[in-house]
Amino acid sequence: MSGNFWQSSHHQQWLLDKQDLIRERQHDLAILPEDEYQKIFIFFSSVKNKFGYAYTQEFPYRTNHILECEFYLLENLDCCLIVYQPYRPLLQLVQDIGHEEQLLTLAWRIVNDSLRTDVSLLYPPYQIAIGCLQIACVILQKDHKAWFAELNVDIEKIQEIARYIINLFELWKTYDEKKEIQSLLGKMPKPKPAPQR
């Protein structure tokens, strides 16, 4: 465990580069193209609230399936469960700009949305916070170009983060979940549960 992101297991083990992520996803992307894969992400990120219409039959997973998946997840993570989020850096950055409630609220929502993308696997939290803040400034038409120019960050990475999030927003504009999710779920591999005793 670490109170410092740079010394944490999150930074040392769980930030991937794009090639690692693509290599890990090859099997999934052989089944679903990238846009459908993202739509599945969107669906499961809010499944607890609204999955009833997607399954025309009984929900195929049982509690023991979920517990088994949790066990494998913890095993794969080596029980390193501290994950740094972009919220703390966002608060510090907004305070540095000059606390603007409207800017903070919108940037916070964009950070929430960023968790539905791959950016948290690819970039440190402070860069994600800057990317979300940049999007919020553009949406609210706040001119903080001088403040952004003073930051000592790789602006190309910030632009990549912004592109990931904007691509998610573009996907949301055209994605009708209720119409498309049944066919997408039909393409997903199904578990082969052990017989019930």
LINKAUR-V14495 format. One record per residue. N is the residue number from 1. PHI is phi as a letter, one per 20 degrees, with the letter a starting at -180 (none if undefined). NEAR is the number of other ideal C-beta (glycine too) atoms within 8 Angstrom. D_FIRST is the distance of its C-alpha to the first C-alpha in Angstrom with 2 decimals. Layout:
N,PHI,NEAR,D_FIRST / N,PHI,NEAR,D_FIRST
This chain:
1,none,5,0.00 / 2,b,8,3.72 / 3,e,3,6.99 / 4,d,6,8.87 / 5,g,11,9.77 / 6,f,5,11.36 / 7,d,7,8.57 / 8,e,12,6.25 / 9,f,11,7.06 / 10,g,12,9.39 / 11,f,12,11.34 / 12,f,7,11.43 / 13,d,8,12.28 / 14,d,11,13.47 / 15,e,9,15.80 / 16,d,9,19.14 / 17,e,6,22.43 / 18,f,7,25.52 / 19,f,6,26.93 / 20,f,8,23.92 / 21,f,12,24.13 / 22,f,9,27.89 / 23,f,7,27.68 / 24,f,7,25.38 / 25,e,9,27.82 / 26,g,8,31.06 / 27,f,6,31.79 / 28,f,8,31.31 / 29,f,11,33.35 / 30,f,5,36.08 / 31,e,8,36.59 / 32,c,11,36.08 / 33,f,6,36.67 / 34,g,7,33.98 / 35,f,7,35.54 / 36,f,10,35.83 / 37,f,12,32.25 / 38,f,11,31.23 / 39,f,14,33.59 / 40,f,12,31.94 / 41,g,10,28.57 / 42,g,13,30.38 / 43,f,14,31.93 / 44,f,7,28.89 / 45,f,8,26.88 / 46,c,8,29.48 / 47,f,8,30.72 / 48,f,4,30.06 / 49,e,5,32.71 / 50,b,6,35.37 / 51,e,10,35.62 / 52,g,5,38.89 / 53,f,7,41.20 / 54,f,8,39.41 / 55,d,10,40.07 / 56,e,3,43.77 / 57,c,4,43.21 / 58,f,4,40.88 / 59,g,5,37.14 / 60,f,8,36.48 / 61,d,6,33.03 / 62,d,6,32.52 / 63,g,5,29.70 / 64,f,6,29.18 / 65,f,10,28.76 / 66,f,9,25.97 / 67,f,8,24.23 / 68,f,8,24.67 / 69,f,8,23.21 / 70,f,8,20.11 / 71,f,8,19.78 / 72,f,8,20.20 / 73,f,8,17.77 / 74,f,9,14.94 / 75,f,7,16.18 / 76,f,6,16.28 / 77,e,9,12.75 / 78,l,7,11.69 / 79,l,5,10.13 / 80,e,9,7.34 / 81,d,6,8.46 / 82,e,9,6.96 / 83,c,7,10.04 / 84,e,10,11.45 / 85,d,8,15.10 / 86,f,13,18.11 / 87,f,9,19.25 / 88,f,9,17.86 / 89,f,12,19.21 / 90,f,15,22.35 / 91,g,9,23.01 / 92,f,8,22.77 / 93,f,11,25.02 / 94,f,13,27.57 / 95,f,7,27.72 / 96,f,7,28.41 / 97,f,11,31.16 / 98,o,4,32.71 / 99,g,7,31.53 / 100,c,9,33.49 / 101,g,6,32.93 / 102,f,7,34.51 / 103,f,14,32.43 / 104,f,12,29.14 / 105,f,8,30.25 / 106,f,11,31.26 / 107,f,15,28.26 / 108,f,10,25.98 / 109,f,8,28.06 / 110,f,12,27.82 / 111,f,15,24.01 / 112,g,7,24.37 / 113,f,11,26.75 / 114,f,17,24.57 / 115,f,8,22.19 / 116,e,8,25.21 / 117,d,13,25.25 / 118,e,7,23.27 / 119,f,12,22.20 / 120,f,13,18.60 / 121,e,8,18.41 / 122,d,10,20.25 / 123,c,12,19.44 / 124,f,9,16.82 / 125,g,13,16.90 / 126,f,10,19.02 / 127,f,13,21.61 / 128,f,16,21.86 / 129,f,15,22.46 / 130,f,15,25.14 / 131,f,16,26.75 / 132,f,16,26.99 / 133,f,14,28.36 / 134,f,11,30.88 / 135,f,13,32.09 / 136,f,13,32.44 / 137,f,13,34.47 / 138,f,7,36.75 / 139,f,7,37.32 / 140,e,9,38.11 / 141,l,6,40.08 / 142,e,8,38.28 / 143,e,5,39.00 / 144,d,8,35.91 / 145,g,6,36.61 / 146,f,6,36.74 / 147,f,9,33.31 / 148,f,11,31.81 / 149,f,6,33.75 / 150,f,6,32.15 / 151,f,7,28.59 / 152,e,3,27.22 / 153,c,9,25.99 / 154,f,6,27.31 / 155,f,7,29.76 / 156,f,6,30.34 / 157,f,10,26.80 / 158,f,13,27.28 / 159,f,9,30.59 / 160,f,9,29.12 / 161,f,16,26.66 / 162,f,11,29.67 / 163,f,8,31.72 / 164,g,12,29.28 / 165,f,16,29.38 / 166,f,9,33.14 / 167,f,9,33.74 / 168,f,13,32.11 / 169,f,9,34.47 / 170,f,8,37.38 / 171,f,12,36.60 / 172,f,8,36.58 / 173,f,6,40.06 / 174,d,6,41.61 / 175,e,9,39.66 / 176,d,6,41.49 / 177,g,9,39.03 / 178,f,6,41.66 / 179,e,5,43.98 / 180,e,10,41.61 / 181,f,12,38.86 / 182,f,8,41.04 / 183,f,7,41.99 / 184,f,13,38.42 / 185,f,11,37.18 / 186,f,6,40.16 / 187,e,8,38.93 / 188,f,9,35.51 / 189,f,4,35.32 / 190,d,5,35.64 / 191,f,7,33.97 / 192,d,3,36.32 / 193,f,8,35.71 / 194,f,3,36.85 / 195,f,4,40.08 / 196,f,4,39.84 / 197,d,2,41.11
